[in-house]
């Protein structure tokens, strides 16, 4: 069904049909001395600059967030992804991933950073003219200027292209007159430059750069939000706002390229920030578990609490494995594009677009992992977890937005499947061949062939999960060609397929990391137990999602054969989950922190 990729860069979505060599992935264990120094520097920034003033940030003390953004800019944290010629530092993708993860520990402040450095700066870097780049990027890198991204409207959220804000060309052809309303705009309260999307002549979706103080630009009141209260979120109004034609960002009528492509990076970064937030939150939970005494002992000694700590850590470790694997993929693709003569901006943009599916998956995985972690931390705290005197309550509220940010998780699931099938239809990746091979395997005698050597059972389990994915996706695609199914109208089936893709990518990423640790002589005991737990649960989830999907559109003998196939492929060894979780929890309790 698959081949091992060693020297070539894996294409986006290709993880479904090809195997990767462990040596090709980047893991946190691979960070070099410089990256470790960068990590320590960002941690120190969060500890010394953000944590002492966190309550003031929560209350949106006048000028504080902007001042802290300038401190971050002075440290190079805002321009680490921008070339030196525009005031940045142009660090590699893996180093930037470290920075973004650690910024995730800063809670509500991380939202301001993400909006500024991602959807705020990247549209200018990717699509701006040379004049626009030189005008805005240096100030954005230092934090002297702050950017805000105005896309969402009252009637257009997930359906961004339904925006009603209009831009009409003036009679002399020198200006655009913009009228409309934007909502949920992060950083809007103190932004200096707004990236605004409007319909030129009512039907040409276009990006514009509009500066603070522009005539007719006004702000609504700060939104009273469930969480991330320290981030500025307002409505932005434009009433006959006159801007020069030089303010157009990119090309007229091609604003959708800006809107969608910058979200790929945003989704990847959201996953990284969720990881950093989860590690910070876990610290609250394990320390409380060690301190809290009930029935004469620390609650950390109770099996139910150890289960929670081990599950939190396992989910974080698995998510981290997938994130840094993707970071390396993006970095490798960027380097290959640069070698082919692409500019730095072009290489970054194309590389992020190549792994749009993986970015969508990681947005889902990271946000849902964080939701699990913060929820269980509240539970570990018991009644105190419901009190605003403890950080657990605030972190619980702050986490909830991540499943909505950067496209809802539902939208990202649908996109992951749609983009994969579209790429297959265009021949970008070959899914048809491997899918037919699985169908053929169903009609033959079960093979007794097994992978020998270390982690052979795990390698085979991941291969079989991919077979289930191809079985379901192939059957759905065939039904769509036959005219008996329209996946665009079958979101529940598509979501089932997406969840299988998620489990496949995360499980394989974790497997590759553990195999690399073992090959390099590292301590593999706990990572192996995390891998076994992850696969044990993933096999069960994939089996259920596959059955739910197939029973929704197949019937009769074809359905019976495919269900038999699922039963054949959904196999993994028996795992003593109790002992595994105890073994994972023990070092965490001893360290009084996340230690993997």
C-alpha positions as CSV (number, residue, x, y, z in Angstrom):
1,X,0.0,0.0,0.0
2,X,2.8,2.5,0.9
3,X,6.4,3.3,0.4
4,X,8.9,4.8,2.8
5,X,9.9,8.4,2.1
6,X,13.5,9.1,3.0
7,X,15.1,11.8,0.8
8,X,12.2,13.6,-0.8
9,X,9.8,16.0,0.9
10,X,6.5,14.4,1.7
11,X,3.7,16.2,-0.1
12,X,0.7,17.6,1.7
13,X,-1.9,14.9,2.6
14,X,0.6,12.3,1.3
15,X,1.0,10.9,4.9
16,X,-2.2,8.9,4.1
17,X,-0.5,6.8,1.4
18,X,3.2,6.9,2.2
19,X,5.3,6.1,5.2
20,X,8.0,8.4,6.5
21,X,11.4,7.5,7.8
22,X,11.9,8.4,11.5
23,X,15.2,10.2,10.7
24,X,13.2,12.6,8.5
25,X,11.1,14.1,11.3
26,X,12.0,16.9,13.7
27,X,11.2,16.3,17.3
28,X,11.7,18.5,20.4
29,X,14.6,16.2,21.3
30,X,16.3,17.5,18.2
31,X,16.4,21.1,19.3
32,X,19.9,22.6,19.0
33,X,21.6,24.9,21.5
34,X,20.4,28.0,19.8
35,X,16.8,26.9,19.8
36,X,17.1,25.9,23.5
37,X,18.4,29.4,24.2
38,X,15.5,30.9,22.2
39,X,13.0,28.8,24.2
40,X,14.6,29.9,27.5
41,X,14.5,33.6,26.4
42,X,10.8,33.4,25.5
43,X,10.0,31.7,28.8
44,X,11.9,34.4,30.6
45,X,9.9,37.1,28.7
46,X,6.6,35.5,29.7
47,X,7.7,35.0,33.3
48,X,9.1,38.5,33.9
49,X,7.1,40.7,31.5
50,X,3.7,39.1,31.3
51,X,2.9,37.1,34.4
52,X,3.5,40.0,36.9
53,X,1.1,42.3,35.1
54,X,-1.4,39.6,34.0
55,X,-4.4,41.0,35.9
56,X,-3.7,44.5,34.5
57,X,-3.7,42.9,31.0
58,X,-7.0,41.2,31.8
59,X,-8.4,44.6,32.7
60,X,-7.0,46.1,29.5
61,X,-5.0,48.7,31.3
62,X,-4.5,51.6,28.8
63,X,-1.4,51.1,26.7
64,X,-0.1,48.0,28.5
65,X,-0.6,45.4,25.8
66,X,1.0,47.6,23.2
67,X,3.9,48.3,25.5
68,X,4.5,44.6,26.0
69,X,4.3,44.0,22.3
70,X,7.1,46.5,21.9
71,X,9.2,44.6,24.5
72,X,8.6,41.5,22.5
73,X,9.6,43.3,19.4
74,X,12.8,44.5,20.9
75,X,13.6,40.8,21.7
76,X,13.0,39.9,18.1
77,X,9.9,37.9,18.8
78,X,7.6,39.7,16.5
79,X,9.8,39.7,13.4
80,X,11.5,36.3,13.7
81,X,9.6,35.1,10.6
82,X,10.4,38.2,8.5
83,X,13.6,38.8,6.4
84,X,16.2,41.3,7.7
85,X,15.6,43.6,4.8
86,X,12.2,44.4,6.3
87,X,13.4,44.6,9.9
88,X,13.0,41.0,10.9
89,X,15.4,38.1,11.7
90,X,14.3,35.4,9.3
91,X,14.6,32.4,11.7
92,X,13.9,28.9,10.4
93,X,10.5,27.3,10.8
94,X,11.5,25.0,13.7
95,X,12.9,28.0,15.7
96,X,9.8,30.0,15.0
97,X,7.7,27.0,16.2
98,X,9.6,27.1,19.5
99,X,8.9,30.8,19.9
100,X,5.2,30.4,19.1
101,X,4.7,27.5,21.5
102,X,6.3,29.4,24.4
103,X,4.3,32.5,23.6
104,X,1.3,30.2,24.1
105,X,2.1,30.2,27.8
106,X,1.2,33.9,28.1
107,X,-2.5,33.4,28.0
108,X,-4.6,36.3,26.7
109,X,-1.4,38.1,25.6
110,X,-0.7,35.3,23.1
111,X,-3.9,36.3,21.2
112,X,-2.6,39.8,20.6
113,X,0.8,38.4,19.5
114,X,-0.8,35.8,17.1
115,X,-3.2,38.3,15.5
116,X,-0.3,40.8,15.0
117,X,2.4,38.5,13.7
118,X,0.2,36.1,11.8
119,X,-2.9,37.4,10.1
120,X,-1.7,41.0,10.7
121,X,1.8,40.8,9.2
122,X,1.8,37.9,6.8
123,X,-0.8,39.4,4.3
124,X,1.6,42.4,3.8
125,X,4.7,40.1,3.6
126,X,3.0,37.7,1.2
127,X,1.0,40.1,-1.0
128,X,2.2,43.6,-0.4
129,X,4.0,45.8,-2.9
130,X,7.7,46.6,-2.1
131,X,6.6,50.0,-1.0
132,X,4.0,48.6,1.4
133,X,6.4,46.1,2.9
134,X,9.0,48.8,3.4
135,X,6.4,51.2,4.9
136,X,4.8,48.8,7.4
137,X,6.9,45.7,8.1
138,X,9.8,47.3,10.0
139,X,7.5,49.0,12.4
140,X,5.4,45.9,12.8
141,X,8.5,43.9,13.6
142,X,9.5,46.2,16.4
143,X,6.0,46.6,17.8
144,X,6.0,50.3,17.1
145,X,3.1,49.5,14.8
146,X,0.3,47.0,15.6
147,X,-1.7,45.2,12.9
148,X,-5.3,44.1,12.9
149,X,-7.2,41.8,10.5
150,X,-10.7,42.8,9.5
151,X,-12.5,39.9,7.8
152,X,-15.5,38.8,9.8
153,X,-18.9,40.6,9.5
154,X,-22.2,40.1,11.2
155,X,-23.5,38.1,8.2
156,X,-20.2,36.5,7.1
157,X,-18.2,34.2,9.4
158,X,-17.2,30.9,8.0
159,X,-18.6,32.1,4.7
160,X,-16.0,34.9,4.5
161,X,-16.7,35.7,0.8
162,X,-20.2,36.7,1.6
163,X,-18.9,40.0,3.1
164,X,-21.0,43.0,2.4
165,X,-18.5,45.8,3.1
166,X,-18.2,47.7,-0.2
167,X,-15.4,49.6,-1.9
168,X,-16.3,51.9,-4.8
169,X,-13.7,53.6,-7.0
170,X,-14.0,57.4,-6.9
171,X,-14.8,59.3,-10.1
172,X,-11.2,60.5,-10.6
173,X,-10.0,56.9,-10.1
174,X,-7.6,57.9,-7.4
175,X,-9.4,56.6,-4.3
176,X,-11.7,53.8,-3.0
177,X,-14.6,54.7,-0.8
178,X,-15.2,52.0,1.7
179,X,-18.4,51.5,3.7
180,X,-19.3,48.6,5.9
181,X,-19.0,46.9,9.3
182,X,-16.5,44.3,10.7
183,X,-16.8,42.4,14.0
184,X,-14.7,40.3,16.4
185,X,-11.6,42.2,15.3
186,X,-8.6,41.4,17.5
187,X,-6.2,44.2,18.4
188,X,-8.6,46.8,17.0
189,X,-8.6,48.9,20.1
190,X,-5.0,49.9,19.6
191,X,-4.1,48.9,16.0
192,X,-2.2,51.3,13.8
193,X,-2.9,49.5,10.5
194,X,-6.0,47.5,9.5
195,X,-6.1,44.8,6.8
196,X,-9.7,45.2,5.5
197,X,-11.6,43.1,3.1
198,X,-14.3,44.6,0.9
199,X,-16.2,44.0,-2.3
200,X,-15.0,46.3,-5.0
201,X,-18.0,47.2,-7.2
202,X,-20.0,44.9,-4.9
203,X,-18.6,41.6,-6.2
204,X,-14.7,41.7,-6.3
205,X,-13.5,40.5,-2.9
206,X,-10.3,42.6,-2.3
207,X,-7.9,43.4,0.5
208,X,-7.0,47.0,1.6
209,X,-4.5,48.5,4.0
210,X,-6.2,51.3,6.1
211,X,-4.4,53.3,8.7
212,X,-5.6,54.3,12.1
213,X,-7.2,57.7,12.0
214,X,-8.6,57.4,8.5
215,X,-11.7,59.5,8.0
216,X,-14.9,57.5,8.6
217,X,-13.1,54.7,10.6
218,X,-14.7,54.3,14.0
219,X,-14.6,51.6,16.7
220,X,-17.3,49.9,18.7
221,X,-17.0,49.2,22.4
222,X,-14.9,46.4,23.7
223,X,-16.7,43.1,23.6
224,X,-17.6,41.4,26.9
225,X,-16.2,38.0,26.1
226,X,-16.3,34.6,27.8
227,X,-12.5,34.4,27.9
228,X,-9.3,36.0,26.6
229,X,-10.6,39.2,28.3
230,X,-7.2,40.9,28.0
231,X,-7.3,40.9,24.2
232,X,-8.9,43.9,22.5
233,X,-11.9,42.8,20.5
234,X,-14.2,45.4,18.9
235,X,-16.4,46.1,15.9
236,X,-14.8,48.3,13.2
237,X,-17.0,50.6,11.2
238,X,-16.2,52.3,7.9
239,X,-18.4,55.1,6.7
240,X,-17.3,56.5,3.3
241,X,-13.7,55.9,4.3
242,X,-11.5,57.3,1.6
243,X,-8.3,55.5,0.9
244,X,-5.8,55.9,-2.1
245,X,-5.8,53.2,-4.7
246,X,-2.2,52.4,-3.5
247,X,-3.9,50.9,-0.4
248,X,-5.1,47.9,-2.3
249,X,-3.3,44.8,-1.0
250,X,-2.6,42.3,-3.7
251,X,-4.9,42.4,-6.7
252,X,-8.5,43.6,-7.0
253,X,-10.8,40.7,-6.9
254,X,-8.2,38.3,-5.4
255,X,-8.7,39.0,-1.7
256,X,-9.7,35.4,-1.2
257,X,-6.1,34.3,-1.8
258,X,-5.0,36.5,1.1
259,X,-7.9,35.6,3.4
260,X,-7.5,31.8,2.9
261,X,-3.7,31.4,2.6
262,X,-2.7,33.3,5.7
263,X,-5.1,31.1,7.6
264,X,-2.9,28.1,6.9
265,X,-0.1,29.5,9.0
266,X,-2.5,30.8,11.5
267,X,-4.0,27.3,12.1
268,X,-0.5,25.8,12.5
269,X,0.5,28.5,15.0
270,X,-2.8,28.1,16.9
271,X,-1.9,24.4,17.4
272,X,1.5,25.4,18.8
273,X,0.1,28.1,21.1
274,X,-2.4,25.6,22.4
275,X,0.4,23.3,23.2
276,X,2.2,26.0,25.2
277,X,-1.0,26.9,27.0
278,X,-1.6,23.3,27.8
279,X,1.8,22.8,29.4
280,X,1.3,25.9,31.5
281,X,-2.1,24.8,32.5
282,X,-0.9,21.3,33.4
283,X,1.6,22.9,35.8
284,X,-1.4,24.3,37.7
285,X,-3.1,20.9,37.9
286,X,-0.2,18.7,39.0
287,X,1.0,21.2,41.6
288,X,-2.5,21.4,43.1
289,X,-2.8,17.6,43.0
290,X,0.5,17.4,45.0
291,X,-0.6,20.1,47.5
292,X,-4.2,19.1,48.1
293,X,-4.7,16.5,50.9
294,X,-7.8,14.4,51.2
295,X,-8.3,11.2,53.3
296,X,-4.9,11.7,54.8
297,X,-2.8,11.8,51.6
298,X,-2.1,13.9,48.5
299,X,-4.7,13.5,45.9
300,X,-1.9,12.9,43.4
301,X,-1.7,9.4,44.9
302,X,-5.2,8.5,43.8
303,X,-5.6,6.5,40.7
304,X,-8.4,8.7,39.3
305,X,-6.1,11.8,39.5
306,X,-3.1,9.9,38.0
307,X,-5.4,8.9,35.1
308,X,-6.1,12.5,34.4
309,X,-2.5,13.6,34.6
310,X,-1.3,10.7,32.4
311,X,-4.0,11.4,29.8
312,X,-3.2,15.1,29.7
313,X,0.5,14.4,29.2
314,X,-0.1,11.8,26.6
315,X,-2.4,14.1,24.5
316,X,0.2,16.9,24.8
317,X,3.1,14.7,23.8
318,X,1.2,13.2,20.8
319,X,0.1,16.7,19.7
320,X,3.6,18.0,20.1
321,X,4.9,15.2,17.9
322,X,2.5,16.1,15.1
323,X,3.2,19.8,15.4
324,X,7.0,19.5,15.1
325,X,6.8,16.9,12.4
326,X,4.8,19.4,10.3
327,X,7.2,22.2,11.2
328,X,10.0,20.2,9.6
329,X,7.8,19.5,6.6
330,X,7.2,23.2,6.1
331,X,10.9,24.0,6.6
332,X,12.0,21.3,4.1
333,X,9.5,22.5,1.5
334,X,10.6,26.1,2.0
335,X,14.2,25.2,1.5
336,X,13.4,23.2,-1.6
337,X,11.5,26.1,-3.1
338,X,14.2,28.6,-2.3
339,X,16.7,26.3,-4.0
340,X,14.3,26.4,-7.1
341,X,14.6,30.1,-7.2
342,X,11.5,31.2,-5.4
343,X,11.7,34.4,-3.3
344,X,11.5,34.0,0.5
345,X,7.9,35.2,0.6
346,X,6.9,32.9,-2.2
347,X,8.6,29.9,-0.6
348,X,6.9,30.6,2.7
349,X,3.5,31.1,1.2
350,X,3.7,28.0,-1.1
351,X,5.0,25.8,1.7
352,X,2.2,26.7,4.0
353,X,-0.4,26.1,1.3
354,X,1.2,22.7,0.5
355,X,0.5,21.6,4.1
356,X,-2.9,23.2,4.4
357,X,-4.5,19.8,5.3
358,X,-1.9,19.2,8.0
359,X,-2.4,22.7,9.3
360,X,-6.2,22.2,9.5
361,X,-5.7,18.9,11.3
362,X,-3.3,20.5,13.8
363,X,-5.7,23.3,14.5
364,X,-8.3,20.8,15.5
365,X,-6.0,18.5,17.4
366,X,-4.3,21.4,19.3
367,X,-7.5,23.2,20.3
368,X,-9.3,20.0,21.4
369,X,-6.3,18.7,23.3
370,X,-6.2,22.0,25.2
371,X,-9.9,21.9,25.9
372,X,-9.4,18.4,27.4
373,X,-6.4,19.5,29.5
374,X,-8.0,22.7,31.0
375,X,-11.2,20.8,31.7
376,X,-9.4,18.1,33.7
377,X,-7.4,20.7,35.5
378,X,-10.6,22.3,36.7
379,X,-11.7,18.8,37.8
380,X,-8.5,18.2,39.7
381,X,-9.1,21.4,41.5
382,X,-12.6,20.3,42.5
383,X,-14.7,23.2,43.9
384,X,-11.7,25.5,43.8
385,X,-11.5,25.0,40.0
386,X,-14.8,26.9,39.8
387,X,-13.4,29.9,41.7
388,X,-11.8,32.8,39.9
389,X,-9.2,32.9,42.7
390,X,-7.4,30.1,40.9
391,X,-5.9,30.3,37.4
392,X,-7.6,27.1,36.4
393,X,-11.0,28.9,35.9
394,X,-9.5,31.6,33.7
395,X,-7.5,29.2,31.6
396,X,-10.6,27.1,31.1
397,X,-12.5,30.1,29.8
398,X,-9.6,31.3,27.7
399,X,-9.2,27.9,25.9
400,X,-12.7,27.8,24.5
401,X,-12.2,30.3,21.7
402,X,-9.6,28.1,20.0
403,X,-12.2,25.8,18.6
404,X,-13.7,28.8,16.9
405,X,-10.7,30.9,15.9
406,X,-9.0,30.5,12.5
407,X,-12.1,28.7,11.1
408,X,-14.2,26.5,13.4
409,X,-13.1,23.0,14.0
410,X,-16.1,21.8,12.0
411,X,-15.0,23.9,9.0
412,X,-11.4,22.6,9.4
413,X,-12.5,19.0,9.4
414,X,-14.6,19.6,6.2
415,X,-11.7,21.4,4.6
416,X,-9.2,18.6,5.4
417,X,-11.2,16.0,3.6
418,X,-12.3,18.3,0.7
419,X,-8.7,19.5,0.0
420,X,-7.4,15.9,0.1
421,X,-10.0,14.6,-2.3
422,X,-9.4,17.6,-4.6
423,X,-5.7,17.0,-4.6
424,X,-6.3,13.4,-5.4
425,X,-8.6,14.3,-8.3
426,X,-6.0,16.6,-9.7
427,X,-3.3,14.0,-9.5
428,X,-1.3,15.9,-6.9
429,X,-1.3,12.7,-4.8
430,X,-2.2,9.2,-5.6
431,X,-5.0,8.0,-3.4
432,X,-6.9,6.0,-6.0
433,X,-4.2,3.3,-6.4
434,X,-3.7,2.6,-2.7
435,X,-7.5,2.6,-2.2
436,X,-8.0,0.0,-4.9
437,X,-5.3,-2.0,-3.4
438,X,-7.2,-2.1,-0.1
439,X,-10.4,-3.1,-1.9
440,X,-8.5,-5.9,-3.6
441,X,-7.0,-7.0,-0.2
442,X,-10.6,-7.4,1.2
443,X,-11.4,-10.1,-1.4
444,X,-8.2,-12.1,-0.6
445,X,-7.2,-14.3,2.3
446,X,-5.9,-12.3,5.3
447,X,-2.1,-11.9,5.2
448,X,-0.1,-13.3,8.0
449,X,2.8,-11.1,7.1
450,X,3.9,-8.9,10.0
451,X,6.6,-6.2,10.4
452,X,9.5,-7.6,12.3
453,X,11.7,-5.8,14.8
454,X,11.2,-3.0,17.2
455,X,7.8,-1.4,17.1
456,X,6.6,-3.8,14.5
457,X,3.1,-4.1,16.0
458,X,2.8,-0.3,16.1
459,X,4.0,0.1,12.5
460,X,1.4,-2.5,11.4
461,X,-1.3,-0.8,13.5
462,X,-0.7,2.6,11.8
463,X,-0.6,0.9,8.4
464,X,-3.9,-0.7,9.1
465,X,-5.5,2.6,10.2
466,X,-4.5,4.1,6.9
467,X,-6.1,1.1,5.1
468,X,-9.4,1.9,7.0
469,X,-9.1,5.5,6.0
470,X,-8.6,4.5,2.3
471,X,-11.4,2.0,2.5
472,X,-13.9,4.5,3.8
473,X,-12.8,7.4,1.6
474,X,-12.6,5.2,-1.4
475,X,-16.1,3.9,-0.9
476,X,-17.4,7.4,-0.4
477,X,-15.6,8.7,-3.5
478,X,-17.0,5.8,-5.6
479,X,-20.6,6.4,-4.3
480,X,-20.1,10.1,-5.2
481,X,-19.0,9.1,-8.8
482,X,-22.0,6.8,-9.0
483,X,-24.3,9.7,-8.1
484,X,-25.6,8.0,-5.0
485,X,-23.8,10.3,-2.6
486,X,-22.8,14.0,-2.5
487,X,-20.2,14.5,0.2
488,X,-20.8,18.3,0.1
489,X,-24.2,17.6,1.5
490,X,-23.1,14.9,3.9
491,X,-21.1,16.7,6.6
492,X,-21.6,13.9,9.2
493,X,-19.9,11.4,6.9
494,X,-17.2,13.9,6.0
495,X,-16.5,14.5,9.7
496,X,-16.2,10.8,10.3
497,X,-13.5,10.6,7.6
498,X,-11.8,13.7,9.0
499,X,-11.6,12.2,12.4
500,X,-10.0,9.1,11.0
501,X,-7.4,11.4,9.2
502,X,-6.7,13.1,12.5
503,X,-6.1,9.9,14.3
504,X,-3.9,8.5,11.5
505,X,-1.7,11.7,11.4
506,X,-1.2,12.0,15.2
507,X,-0.6,8.3,15.8
508,X,2.0,8.1,13.0
509,X,3.7,11.3,14.1
510,X,4.0,9.9,17.7
511,X,5.3,6.6,16.3
512,X,7.9,8.3,14.3
513,X,9.1,10.3,17.3
514,X,9.3,7.3,19.6
515,X,11.2,5.2,16.9
516,X,13.6,8.1,16.5
517,X,14.2,8.4,20.2
518,X,14.8,4.6,20.4
519,X,17.2,4.7,17.4
520,X,19.2,7.5,19.0
521,X,19.5,5.6,22.3
522,X,17.2,7.9,24.2
523,X,14.9,7.0,27.1
524,X,12.0,5.3,25.3
525,X,10.1,3.8,28.2
526,X,7.5,6.4,28.9
527,X,7.2,7.6,25.2
528,X,6.5,3.9,24.3
529,X,3.8,3.7,26.9
530,X,2.3,6.9,25.5
531,X,2.4,5.5,22.1
532,X,0.7,2.3,23.2
533,X,-2.1,4.2,24.9
534,X,-2.6,6.5,21.9
535,X,-2.8,3.6,19.5
536,X,-5.1,1.6,21.8
537,X,-7.6,4.4,21.8
538,X,-7.1,5.5,18.2
539,X,-7.9,2.0,16.9
540,X,-11.2,2.1,18.8
541,X,-12.1,5.6,17.6
542,X,-11.2,4.9,13.9
543,X,-13.2,1.7,14.0
544,X,-16.3,3.5,15.2
545,X,-15.9,6.4,12.8
546,X,-15.4,4.0,9.9
547,X,-18.5,2.0,10.8
548,X,-20.6,5.1,11.3
549,X,-19.6,6.5,7.9
550,X,-20.1,3.3,6.0
551,X,-23.4,2.5,7.5
552,X,-24.6,6.0,6.5
553,X,-24.3,5.3,2.7
554,X,-23.5,1.7,2.0
555,X,-25.7,-1.4,2.3
556,X,-26.0,-5.0,1.4
557,X,-23.1,-7.2,0.4
558,X,-20.7,-4.2,-0.2
559,X,-21.3,-3.0,3.3
560,X,-20.9,-6.4,4.8
561,X,-17.5,-6.8,3.1
562,X,-16.3,-3.4,4.2
563,X,-17.3,-4.0,7.8
564,X,-15.4,-7.2,7.7
565,X,-12.4,-5.2,6.4
566,X,-12.7,-2.8,9.3
567,X,-12.7,-5.8,11.8
568,X,-9.7,-7.2,10.0
569,X,-7.7,-3.9,10.1
570,X,-8.8,-2.5,13.5
571,X,-6.4,-4.6,15.5
572,X,-3.7,-3.9,18.0
573,X,-2.2,-5.7,20.9
574,X,-3.8,-5.7,24.4
575,X,-2.5,-2.8,26.5
576,X,-2.4,-2.7,30.3
577,X,-3.7,0.9,30.3
578,X,-3.7,1.1,34.1
579,X,-0.1,0.3,34.5
580,X,0.9,2.5,31.6
581,X,-0.9,5.5,33.0
582,X,0.6,5.0,36.4
583,X,4.1,4.8,34.9
584,X,3.4,8.1,32.9
585,X,2.0,9.9,35.9
586,X,4.8,9.0,38.4
587,X,7.5,11.2,36.9
588,X,5.0,14.1,36.4
589,X,4.1,14.0,40.1
590,X,7.7,13.8,41.1
591,X,8.7,16.7,38.9
592,X,5.6,18.7,39.9
593,X,5.4,19.9,36.3
594,X,5.2,18.6,32.7
595,X,8.5,16.9,32.2
596,X,8.4,15.1,28.9
